Amino acid sequence: MSELTAGWIVDLLDGDWGPHGVLSVYVDVDPKLQSGGLPWEITIRNDLERISSELRDGDDRDRWQAFDRRIEEIATELERLQAPDGSGRGRALFASLERKGRIEQVSMQAPLPTTALLEGCPHITPLVAALDEGRPAGVAVLTQPGVEIWNVAMGSATKLHELQLDNWVDQARALGVSAGSLPVSTATDRDPARRDEHRRRFLEWVGELVSERVREHGWDRVLLTGDVRLAAGVQAGLNVADDVDVFTDETVIGGLSAPQLVEATADALEASTRRCEQRLVDQLRATVKADGPAVLGLSQTLALLAEGRVEHLVVDATRELRAYPTGDGWWRAEKPVDHDSELVEHQVVERIIERALADGIPVTPVDPPASEALADVDGIGARLRW
């Protein structure tokens, strides 16, 4: 299976999927639920039966037959997608309804919702949400003997540094820190004041190192955890932008494996994500109020996205909105006087997200409480380039 990136999603949307549409199947193979059977199999089976029933009761017999035929044709792929011993927790499959048609698959350690949908093109909102939720974050596990620095992204964790108080000067030199800036005291000094100074300089250097990793990995969330009494020392060395959420949580201990660390930090990082979303929406509304480069609402977002002025799209991806064709391949929120009732895009949020990704525009899907702060403006807004 492929690895999820924004570029992979753009490639997924590219090309011809055929006239009958695309089956999108998402599965969350949650290891905690495997002891009681495989509940995701029941959900997917029910969704596929519902789609088949709706097609059978509709007026497009060819599409119904194409769907049922294709389900039989890709039965092995669907079985592998849901296998407990497969690759990754979150998995997705996209299949054209054409005979021996196009199939694309992706997997990740991050969770995905379990569902199956049939639409005109691949349903990508869950992928975009997963990319946003799983964007890189920094975790520094603080202990008396030293500090572990981790990069957590897409449900996985990589240990970047394991720093020891007793020999941090040598580690700092190995990482390229100028020897002239390092202390000459050591952790074994008998003088308590010199030992305290040694620890202070160590923690401050850890903060400097974390700041470098923030810029290197693009972290907008940094968790200082473990012995949080040491957090103030690390924060003294931090030099990061104001929009980086640096916070403490004492639930994590040192010496965890990568999967254990991901699980232990999940709730704290999710709470930080919600804070970042709220701050983003608050900034958006404040910019609009000050007549700055930002817009709120479906109508202006559609228009300015078409003009190429959108810099960052912010959207409640759960909102169900409709739009009407403009005649040049795009959509508008206002219903035209001579509107043909059959020409309505009911999934305009998905279309907007697709356009943003194709244009290389960052997309942030927001959840409550940030989404509630957008409820009165169609759940959508954007920061503009000018």
C-alpha positions in Angstrom: 0.0 0.0 0.0 1.1 3.6 -0.6 2.1 6.2 2.1 -0.3 9.1 2.6 0.9 12.5 1.5 -0.9 15.5 0.1 0.7 14.8 -3.3 -0.7 11.2 -3.2 -4.2 12.6 -2.7 -3.8 14.9 -5.6 -2.6 12.0 -7.8 -5.6 10.0 -6.6 -8.0 12.6 -7.9 -6.1 12.8 -11.2 -7.1 10.6 -14.2 -10.2 8.9 -15.4 -12.2 6.8 -13.0 -14.9 5.9 -15.4 -18.6 6.9 -15.8 -20.0 4.9 -13.0 -18.1 6.4 -10.2 -15.6 5.4 -7.5 -16.1 3.1 -4.5 -14.2 4.5 -1.5 -13.7 2.1 1.4 -12.2 3.2 4.7 -11.3 0.8 7.6 -10.0 1.4 11.1 -8.4 -1.8 12.2 -8.4 -0.9 15.9 -6.3 -3.5 17.8 -8.3 -2.8 20.9 -11.4 -4.2 19.2 -10.0 -7.4 17.8 -10.6 -9.5 20.9 -14.4 -9.2 20.4 -14.4 -10.0 16.7 -13.9 -7.7 13.7 -16.6 -5.0 14.0 -15.3 -3.1 11.0 -16.2 -6.0 8.8 -19.8 -5.7 9.8 -19.8 -2.0 9.1 -18.3 -2.4 5.7 -20.6 -5.3 4.7 -23.7 -3.3 5.8 -22.5 -0.2 3.8 -21.9 -2.2 0.7 -25.3 -3.9 1.0 -26.9 -0.5 1.5 -25.2 0.9 -1.6 -26.2 -2.1 -3.7 -29.8 -1.8 -2.5 -30.0 1.9 -3.3 -28.7 1.3 -6.8 -31.1 -1.5 -7.4 -34.0 0.7 -6.4 -32.8 3.5 -8.5 -33.2 4.2 -12.3 -29.6 3.3 -13.4 -29.6 -0.4 -13.9 -26.2 -0.4 -15.6 -24.5 1.3 -12.6 -26.1 -1.2 -10.2 -24.9 -4.2 -12.2 -21.4 -2.6 -12.5 -21.3 -2.2 -8.7 -22.3 -5.7 -7.9 -19.9 -7.1 -10.5 -17.0 -5.0 -9.3 -17.6 -6.1 -5.6 -17.2 -9.7 -6.7 -14.1 -8.8 -8.8 -12.3 -7.0 -5.9 -13.4 -9.4 -3.1 -9.8 -10.4 -2.4 -8.6 -6.8 -2.1 -11.5 -6.0 0.2 -10.7 -9.0 2.4 -7.0 -8.0 2.6 -8.0 -4.5 3.4 -9.8 -5.6 6.5 -7.4 -8.4 7.7 -6.2 -7.9 11.3 -2.6 -8.8 10.3 -2.5 -6.3 7.4 -0.3 -3.2 7.2 -1.3 -0.2 9.3 -4.3 0.6 11.5 -6.0 3.1 9.1 -6.5 1.8 5.5 -8.4 2.9 2.5 -9.2 1.5 -0.9 -10.5 3.3 -4.0 -11.9 1.3 -6.9 -13.4 2.3 -10.2 -16.6 0.3 -11.1 -15.2 -0.5 -14.5 -14.2 -4.0 -15.3 -10.6 -4.5 -14.2 -10.6 -0.8 -13.5 -8.3 1.4 -11.5 -7.6 0.5 -7.8 -5.6 2.6 -5.3 -4.8 1.8 -1.7 -3.2 3.6 1.2 -2.4 2.7 4.8 -1.2 4.5 7.9 -0.8 3.9 11.7 -3.3 6.7 12.3 -7.0 5.8 12.6 -9.5 6.4 9.9 -13.3 6.2 10.1 -14.8 2.9 9.0 -17.2 3.5 6.0 -17.9 2.7 2.4 -19.2 5.3 -0.1 -20.0 5.4 -3.8 -19.4 8.8 -5.4 -18.4 10.3 -8.7 -14.7 10.6 -7.6 -12.6 9.4 -4.7 -14.0 10.6 -1.3 -10.9 12.2 0.2 -12.1 14.2 3.3 -11.0 11.4 5.8 -7.6 11.4 4.2 -7.2 15.2 4.5 -8.4 15.1 8.1 -5.9 12.3 8.9 -3.1 14.3 7.4 -4.0 17.3 9.5 -4.5 15.3 12.7 -1.3 13.4 12.2 1.0 16.3 11.3 4.3 16.2 13.1 4.5 17.1 16.7 7.4 17.2 19.2 7.5 15.3 22.5 10.3 15.9 25.1 10.2 13.3 27.9 11.9 14.9 30.9 13.6 12.7 33.6 16.2 13.4 36.2 18.9 11.4 34.3 18.1 13.0 30.9 15.7 13.8 28.1 14.2 11.9 25.2 13.1 14.0 22.2 10.6 12.3 19.8 8.9 13.2 16.5 5.3 11.9 16.5 3.5 11.9 13.2 0.7 9.9 11.5 0.3 7.5 14.4 4.0 6.6 14.6 6.9 8.0 16.7 10.7 8.3 16.0 13.2 9.0 18.7 15.4 11.8 17.6 17.7 12.2 20.6 18.4 10.5 23.9 20.3 13.1 26.0 22.0 12.3 29.3 22.7 14.9 32.0 26.1 13.3 32.9 27.6 13.6 29.4 25.5 16.2 27.6 28.5 18.4 26.9 30.0 15.6 24.7 26.6 15.1 23.1 26.3 18.8 22.4 29.7 18.9 20.8 28.8 15.9 18.6 25.7 17.8 17.5 27.8 20.7 16.4 27.4 23.1 19.3 30.4 25.5 19.7 32.6 24.3 22.6 33.1 27.9 23.7 29.4 28.1 24.7 29.4 25.1 26.9 29.9 25.0 30.7 33.0 23.5 32.3 31.2 22.1 35.3 29.9 18.5 35.5 27.0 16.7 37.1 29.4 15.1 39.6 30.7 18.3 41.0 30.6 18.4 44.8 29.5 22.0 44.9 25.7 22.0 44.9 25.6 25.4 43.1 27.8 24.1 40.3 25.6 21.0 39.9 22.5 23.1 39.8 24.2 25.3 37.2 25.1 22.2 35.2 21.5 21.1 35.1 20.2 24.5 34.3 22.5 24.8 31.3 21.6 21.3 30.2 17.9 22.0 30.2 18.4 25.3 28.5 20.4 23.6 25.8 17.6 21.0 25.4 15.2 23.9 24.8 17.6 25.2 22.1 17.8 21.8 20.5 14.0 21.4 20.6 13.7 24.9 18.9 15.9 23.6 16.1 13.7 20.5 15.6 10.6 22.7 15.6 12.0 24.5 12.5 13.3 21.3 11.0 10.1 19.2 11.3 7.5 21.9 11.2 6.1 21.2 14.7 3.3 23.5 15.8 2.8 21.4 19.0 5.5 20.6 21.5 4.7 18.4 24.6 7.0 18.6 27.6 6.1 15.6 29.7 7.5 13.3 32.3 9.0 15.2 35.3 7.3 18.5 34.5 9.3 20.2 37.3 12.1 20.4 34.7 9.9 22.0 32.0 10.6 25.6 33.1 14.3 24.9 32.5 13.6 23.7 28.9 11.3 26.6 28.2 14.0 29.0 29.2 16.0 27.8 26.1 13.0 27.7 23.7 12.9 30.2 20.8 9.9 29.4 18.7 7.0 31.3 17.1 4.0 32.4 19.1 1.7 30.0 17.2 3.6 26.9 18.4 1.6 25.3 21.3 4.2 24.4 24.0 2.5 22.7 26.9 3.1 20.2 29.7 1.5 16.9 30.7 3.0 14.6 33.3 1.3 11.4 32.2 4.3 10.0 30.2 7.3 8.3 31.6 10.7 7.7 30.1 11.8 4.4 28.5 8.6 3.8 26.5 8.7 2.1 23.1 7.5 4.1 20.1 4.0 2.5 20.1 3.7 3.0 23.8 4.7 6.7 23.5 2.1 7.3 20.7 -0.7 5.8 22.9 0.5 7.7 26.0 0.6 11.1 24.3 -2.5 10.7 22.1 -5.0 12.5 24.4 -2.6 15.4 25.2 -1.7 16.0 21.5 -5.4 15.8 20.5 -6.2 18.5 23.0 -3.4 20.6 21.7 -4.7 20.2 18.1 -8.1 21.5 19.3 -6.4 24.5 20.8 -4.5 25.2 17.6 -7.7 25.0 15.6 -9.5 27.4 17.9 -6.6 29.8 17.7 -6.7 29.6 13.9 -10.4 30.3 13.8 -10.1 33.2 16.3 -7.3 34.7 14.2 -9.4 34.3 11.1 -12.4 36.1 12.6 -10.2 38.8 14.0 -8.6 39.4 10.7 -12.0 39.7 8.9 -13.2 42.1 11.6 -10.2 44.3 11.0 -10.8 44.2 7.2 -7.6 42.2 6.8 -6.8 39.5 4.2 -9.3 36.9 5.2 -12.9 35.8 4.4 -15.7 33.9 6.0 -18.6 32.1 4.4 -19.2 29.9 1.4 -19.8 32.6 -1.2 -16.6 34.6 -0.8 -14.5 31.5 -0.2 -15.7 30.0 -3.5 -15.0 33.2 -5.4 -11.6 33.9 -4.0 -10.4 30.3 -4.3 -11.3 30.6 -8.1 -9.2 33.8 -8.2 -6.2 32.1 -6.7 -6.1 34.4 -3.6 -6.6 31.7 -0.9 -3.5 31.1 1.2 -5.0 28.7 3.8 -8.4 27.0 3.8 -10.2 26.4 7.1 -13.3 24.2 7.0 -15.7 22.2 9.0 -15.6 19.1 6.7 -18.8 17.7 8.2 -21.0 20.5 6.9 -23.4 19.7 4.1 -23.6 22.7 1.7 -24.8 23.1 -1.8 -23.6 25.2 -4.7 -24.6 26.0 -8.3 -22.5 25.9 -11.5 -21.0 29.1 -12.8 -20.6 27.8 -16.3 -16.8 27.8 -16.3 -16.3 24.5 -14.3 -16.7 26.1 -10.8 -19.4 26.8 -8.3 -21.2 29.6 -6.6 -23.3 29.8 -3.4 -26.1 31.9 -4.9 -28.9 30.1 -6.8 -29.2 31.7 -10.3 -32.7 32.8 -11.4 -32.7 30.4 -14.4 -31.3 27.5 -12.4 -31.8 23.9 -13.6 -32.8 22.0 -10.4 -30.7 19.0 -11.5 -27.4 21.0 -11.6 -26.6 21.2 -7.9 -23.4 20.2 -6.2 -24.4 18.8 -2.8 -20.8 17.9 -1.8 -19.3 21.3 -2.4 -17.1 21.1 0.7 -15.4 18.1 -0.9 -15.0 19.9 -4.2 -13.4 22.9 -2.4 -11.0 20.7 -0.6 -10.0 19.0 -3.8 -9.4 22.4 -5.5 -7.3 23.6 -2.6 -5.1 20.5 -2.6 -4.6 20.7 -6.4 -3.5 24.4 -6.0 -1.1 23.5 -3.2 -3.1 25.3 -0.5 -2.9 24.1 3.1 -6.3 22.7 4.4 -7.2 22.6 8.0 -10.4 20.6 8.8 -11.7 21.8 12.2 -13.6 19.9 14.9 -15.5 21.3 17.9 -15.2 23.7 19.5 -13.5 25.5 16.6 -16.1 24.3 14.1 -18.8 25.7 16.3 -17.2 29.1 16.0 -17.7 28.9 12.2 -21.3 27.6 12.4 -22.7 31.1 11.5 -20.5 31.4 8.4 -21.2 28.1 6.6 -18.4 26.4 8.5 -15.8 27.7 6.1 -13.3 30.5 5.8 -9.8 31.3 4.4 -6.7 33.4 5.0 -5.8 35.2 1.8 -2.6 36.0 0.1 -3.6 39.6 -0.3 
